[in-house]
Amino acid sequence: MVRRWVPALVLGGAWWWAVLRMLLEPEHAGLVEGAVAAGGWGLSLLPVHVVAAVRPAGEPEEATGAAGPERPLP
């Protein structure tokens, strides 16, 4: 379990370091700090809360695609 949290804490610490350096010492902040801050912010926009849909027991996996089951046009 510890191996799962260590990378998250290290990356979170690097992001906070970059953001605080840009806020407190903007004249010394460079491209690396900007890239780390922008990358961390961009990752926060990912929909990590999305979970897989639960299928009924009898429905085969091939029946649904990425956009859902195919239906004939009316």
C-alpha positions as CSV (number, residue, x, y, z in Angstrom):
1,M,0.0,0.0,0.0
2,V,2.9,2.4,0.7
3,R,4.2,1.9,-2.8
4,R,1.0,3.3,-4.2
5,W,1.1,6.5,-2.1
6,V,4.7,7.4,-2.4
7,P,4.6,8.4,-6.1
8,A,1.4,10.4,-5.5
9,L,3.0,12.3,-2.6
10,V,6.2,13.0,-4.6
11,L,4.3,14.3,-7.6
12,G,2.0,16.3,-5.5
13,G,5.0,17.8,-3.7
14,A,6.6,18.7,-7.0
15,W,3.4,20.4,-8.2
16,W,3.1,22.4,-5.0
17,W,6.8,23.4,-5.2
18,A,6.3,24.6,-8.8
19,V,3.1,26.5,-8.0
20,L,4.5,28.2,-4.8
21,R,7.8,29.1,-6.6
22,M,5.8,30.7,-9.4
23,L,3.7,32.6,-6.9
24,L,6.4,33.7,-4.4
25,E,9.4,34.1,-6.8
26,P,8.1,34.7,-10.3
27,E,11.3,36.3,-11.5
28,H,13.2,33.1,-10.7
29,A,10.6,30.6,-11.9
30,G,11.4,29.1,-15.3
31,L,10.1,26.7,-17.9
32,V,10.3,23.6,-15.7
33,E,8.1,25.2,-13.0
34,G,5.5,26.3,-15.5
35,A,5.4,22.9,-17.2
36,V,5.0,21.1,-13.9
37,A,2.3,23.4,-12.7
38,A,0.4,23.3,-16.0
39,G,0.7,19.5,-16.3
40,G,-0.6,19.0,-12.8
41,W,-3.5,21.3,-13.4
42,G,-4.2,19.5,-16.7
43,L,-4.2,16.1,-14.9
44,S,-6.8,17.4,-12.4
45,L,-9.2,17.9,-15.3
46,L,-9.2,14.2,-16.1
47,P,-12.5,12.4,-15.3
48,V,-11.0,10.0,-12.8
49,H,-14.4,9.6,-11.1
50,V,-15.9,7.7,-14.0
51,V,-16.5,4.0,-13.5
52,A,-17.4,1.2,-15.8
53,A,-21.1,0.6,-16.5
54,V,-22.6,-2.5,-15.0
55,R,-24.1,-4.8,-17.7
56,P,-27.1,-7.0,-17.1
57,A,-26.1,-10.7,-16.5
58,G,-27.3,-11.9,-19.9
59,E,-25.9,-9.2,-22.2
60,P,-22.8,-10.2,-24.1
61,E,-19.8,-7.9,-24.0
62,E,-19.7,-7.4,-27.8
63,A,-23.2,-5.9,-27.9
64,T,-22.0,-2.5,-26.7
65,G,-19.3,-0.3,-28.2
66,A,-17.7,2.8,-26.9
67,A,-20.8,4.9,-27.5
68,G,-23.2,2.2,-26.2
69,P,-25.4,-0.4,-27.9
70,E,-26.2,0.1,-31.6
71,R,-29.8,1.0,-32.3
72,P,-31.6,1.2,-35.6
73,L,-32.4,4.7,-36.8
74,P,-36.1,5.6,-36.7
